[in-house]
């Protein structure tokens, strides 16, 4: 039986190899390795244009919206936030279109870190552009681990249990949930760290980059949903 094709979003950056410096399609290798280990065939998805989103969805068995830089606050009606990284409009547009297409067609989807924010905005939700201003501390941006509480009856709880210790530095977070999304995991200050889409075969978002920390359970759950 052929391996399910799993698309992994990537970004465009200048890269050096040998004497060459060229724009390259980049993705942490941990995602591809986790997909291969779980029985899938990883395919990188460069953000070349939102018009390709439908074609990707028709040809894939599942998608990982990978982590990365912050989403442009203008996309969810907030003002420009000077403290976040410069926006990447080409990537934002492509990934929003890809998320909407995957939701529309019921394609299994795992959204990680930035990817969870993309999913939420694609569903009409909003984000907190600079989290320390709202929670009054900067623990979410710290490199250390923290405990996340998970709803035991959720898909996330089934895969991971009712709590998990994670490392996930971030400056943005979900403010208003998008249409159909349920919060299923929370930090100790009630910031949402995991979501699921109601009525979808498998659509899960988490704040932390699980595959990049060696925990492949969510990728394995995605592959189970992606197989015929």
URMO-V488602 format. One record per residue. RES is the residue in one letter. PHI is phi as a letter, one per 30 degrees, with the letter a starting at -180 (* if undefined). Layout:
{{RES | PHI} {RES | PHI}}
This chain:
{{X | *} {X | d} {X | d} {X | d} {X | d} {X | c} {X | d} {X | b} {X | d} {X | b} {X | b} {X | c} {X | b} {X | d} {X | b} {X | c} {X | b} {X | i} {X | c} {X | c} {X | b} {X | b} {X | d} {X | b} {X | c} {X | c} {X | a} {X | e} {X | d} {X | d} {X | d} {X | d} {X | d} {X | d} {X | d} {X | d} {X | d} {X | d} {X | j} {X | c} {X | c} {X | d} {X | b} {X | d} {X | c} {X | d} {X | d} {X | d} {X | l} {X | d} {X | d} {X | d} {X | e} {X | d} {X | d} {X | d} {X | d} {X | d} {X | c} {X | c} {X | c} {X | a} {X | b} {X | c} {X | d} {X | d} {X | d} {X | l} {X | d} {X | d} {X | d} {X | d} {X | e} {X | d} {X | d} {X | b} {X | i} {X | c} {X | d} {X | e} {X | c} {X | d} {X | d} {X | c} {X | d} {X | e} {X | d} {X | c} {X | e} {X | d} {X | d} {X | e} {X | d} {X | d} {X | d} {X | d} {X | d} {X | d} {X | d} {X | d} {X | d} {X | d} {X | d} {X | e} {X | c} {X | i} {X | d} {X | e} {X | b} {X | c} {X | c} {X | b} {X | h} {X | e} {X | e} {X | d} {X | d} {X | d} {X | e} {X | d} {X | d} {X | e} {X | c} {X | j} {X | d} {X | b} {X | b} {X | d} {X | d} {X | b} {X | d} {X | e} {X | d} {X | c} {X | c} {X | i} {X | a} {X | c} {X | d} {X | d} {X | c} {X | d} {X | d} {X | d} {X | d} {X | b} {X | d} {X | c} {X | c} {X | b} {X | d} {X | d} {X | d} {X | d} {X | e} {X | d} {X | d} {X | d} {X | d} {X | c} {X | j} {X | d} {X | a} {X | a} {X | c} {X | b} {X | b} {X | a} {X | d} {X | a} {X | c} {X | b} {X | a} {X | d} {X | c} {X | c} {X | d} {X | d} {X | e} {X | i} {X | d} {X | c} {X | d} {X | b} {X | b} {X | b} {X | d} {X | d} {X | c} {X | i} {X | d} {X | d} {X | b} {X | a} {X | b} {X | b} {X | c} {X | d} {X | i} {X | c} {X | e} {X | a} {X | b} {X | b} {X | b} {X | b} {X | d} {X | c} {X | d} {X | e} {X | d} {X | d} {X | c} {X | i} {X | c} {X | c} {X | d} {X | d} {X | d} {X | d} {X | d} {X | e} {X | d} {X | d} {X | d} {X | d} {X | d} {X | e}}
